[in-house]
């Protein structure tokens, strides 16, 4: 990608050049139509993929291919490179699997068909029938016996040396990004493998995949600001899903003891390198287990994904070595504060006045009267420690005040059996032993309502139906939510979440 800034004159000249190329391609389209030919036929049958051929015949050299019966193939794809050399030409085709070269000659096609071929442009989609051979340089190629124009491209591809002009263009024109940027293509191939691998792993652990509503009467299951819509027929507000927790736990109450959702979630928050308002998450719940069991399962899952997809548990992320080899460190929140909070007096970790002063004066964060000790401890942790947790680390013992759905610890009721997983300084997952005491749950919902009334837009609503469901009895249960987008960032060495979401949210282009 070029780093040279464009002047207004150069931008205008570039637009003029593109417009001229578009005009030329439209003219070629009209000429094709005038001859009575269909520029968009749909009869060609593609029987082979580029990378499959490369893999199958990688060990056969030029002489081996030449000495055996001709291997007839039918390939199709977009022309990415084209070299016309009089009576013979080479083109490079790209399909969903990869690329392969084709040799096209006047002697094989005849003068009329070859002259037509020479007018085709980079970006056109073509079908090629022929036989395999290797060039003198050893490149596996298709010796074309027939070529067909399948789709006429009416716009030129981005300059092959500079690609799209900037990062924003890549996100807004993902189709062009995928055509011209192998790194982008590979990132989304890895993303697909991650999701498929997670689904396969969970099914092997006897989880049942289920679906939960996208639109909720009450937004719940997470501390987040929801998107609001309106149902006209029922004349009532609805909220886009911020989490599936409360529905999944109802299913566990109903007897589905291991349930999992892999789907989209929506949170009305800022857009950044780590956040997108619409994102993908896996949520799962397992009866008769603890948060420690879920941590163990997460380690096994991540280890298997890394080995299956990358072939190693040792990753490099933005120049930093990260190991997915189990076990991951397990670090209580207060110990993380002790390790990373500069100038913090740990003897006053439970002193609200001291915590409030530290948060206001050292961290420059707002302190509200309703904030208790647990809330202030959480702020200190988030501001001082989170970004320093580079290797996979389970942070445990979150305050009950900031964990409204988590089970209280048996030895210390001020904390919960909860963890968050951090990798590369980012939260990747959140899990806990579930609160199954309906009376305690009702009280914590009331506390959340008080915080909402005090101005916290992210605090939870009171969910009477969920409290009623708990009253029938939720078995001892643990669950977790894992952000798939952030996990894929690690697997693909992507600096921004937008690099691993095909169509990230962007400001509307005027």
Secondary structure, DSSP 8 states (H G I E B T S, - for coil): ---S---HHHHHHHHHHHHHHHHHHHHHHHHHHHTT--TT---------HHHHHHHTTT--HHHHHHS---EEEEEEEEEEEEEETTEEEEEEE-SS-EEEEEEEHHHH-HHHHHHHHH--TT-EEEEEEEEEE-TT--EEEEEEEEEEEE---S----TTT-SSSHHHHHHTHHHHHHH-HHHHHHHHHHHHHHHHHHHHHHHTT-EE----SEESS--SSSS---EEEETTTTEEEEE-S--HHHHHHHHHTT--EEEEEEEEE-----SSS--SEEEEEEEEEES--HHHHHHHHHHHHHHHHHHHHS-SEEEETTEEEE--S--EEEEHHHHHHHH-TT--GGGTT-HHHHHHIIIIIS-----TT--HHHHHHHHHHHHTGGG--S-EEEE--BGGG-TTB-B-SS-TTBBSEEEEEETTEEEEEEEEB---HHHHHHHHHHHHHHHHTT-TTS----HHHHHHHHT---SEEEEEEEHHHHHHHHHT-SSGGGSSTT-------
